Amino acid sequence: MTKFDEATRAIRVDEATYDVCLDPGYSIGGPLNGGYLMAVLLRAVVDASPHEHPVTTGVQFLRVPLPGPAQVRLEQLKAGRTVAMTSATLVQDDRPVIEARVTTATLGDTAPDWTDGPSVAMPPIERCVRLPDPGPESKMTLNAQVEMAFDPPTVGWLAGNPTGRPEARAYFRMAEPQDPDPYVLALAVDALPPVVFSAGALGWAPTVDLTWHLRALPAPGWLTVLGGGRMIGDGWFDEEVEVWDSAGRLVAQSRQLARVGRG
């Protein structure tokens, strides 16, 4: 079992309840990463489902959970031959902190009937850049769990040179050797710096609502994560992410609505 598998483990209490322990190693400046929290929820949902894969997940972030014990409480909405639908709530100190609706199914390993290509061409990984290691006071513990190599223009904001567009792009993999799976994809769709940073708006950008789709089971190797936005206004921004695997297959898509942070 990898460190990520252990950090997202859900232990069955009964058919509708799972115990979890939220790991402090997945924080972004203090709050736990939303993709990590989704992966925790999905472990419980899939374990209780007759199907193997979380094909669509819609999440609303109600409060900021703290590292430590929590529970996932499930309500089965439908259990059909091809799909099951579940309502899942992450609860801590008897308060709901995340609400989700998850549809599970069992995906095959067939080639798509039709597919588009990536929205943006990435440079070779050797021309991409790693971000500097954060200081311990930053509480950016997620950085130790993943490896990311960024398309250089999209991290120009670090040097005071934002592109002026909401965008972020990187190659992604877990720091501990691990083939990507649906739970790693849940982390990947929310692992980029907020795309609004590249538009010049820095600061904590809390996600309010996020939906993501598992489109195919990923091949081993690096993932390519491409993020962009369509509008920033009135204190809100959107972020759309597509994830491609090492075989050039689209494996995940997401869209989220978040608040513009204050630096």
LINWO-V114827 format. One record per backbone hydrogen bond with DSSP energy under -1.0 kcal/mol. NH is the residue of the N-H (numbers start at 1). CO is the residue of the C=O. Records with the same first field share a line. If there is no record, write none. Layout:
NH: CO / CO
This chain:
6: 2
7: 3
8: 4
9: 6
11: 19
13: 17
14: 17
17: 14
18: 72
19: 11
20: 70
22: 68
26: 23
28: 31
33: 26
37: 33
38: 34
39: 35
40: 36
41: 37
42: 38
43: 39
44: 40
45: 41
46: 42
47: 43
48: 44
53: 105
55: 53 / 103
56: 103
57: 212
58: 101
59: 210
60: 99
61: 208
62: 97
63: 97
68: 22
70: 20
71: 91
72: 18
73: 89
74: 16
75: 87
77: 85
78: 85
80: 83
84: 104
85: 78
86: 102
87: 75
88: 100
89: 73
90: 98
91: 71
92: 95
95: 92
97: 90
98: 90
99: 60
100: 88
101: 58
102: 86
103: 56
104: 84
105: 53
127: 124
128: 125
129: 150
138: 135
139: 136
141: 139
142: 27
143: 140
144: 141
145: 142
147: 173
149: 171
150: 129
151: 169
154: 151
155: 152
156: 153
158: 155
159: 156
160: 157
161: 156
164: 198
167: 195
168: 227
170: 225
171: 149
172: 223
173: 147
175: 145
185: 181
186: 182
187: 183
188: 184
189: 185
190: 187
191: 188
197: 194
200: 197
201: 196
208: 257
209: 257
210: 59
211: 255
212: 57
213: 253
214: 55
215: 251
216: 251
223: 172
224: 244
225: 170
226: 242
227: 168
228: 240
229: 166
233: 236
236: 233
237: 258
238: 231
239: 256
240: 228
241: 254
242: 226
243: 252
244: 224
245: 249
248: 245
251: 243
252: 243
253: 213
254: 241
255: 211
256: 239
257: 209
258: 237
259: 206
260: 235
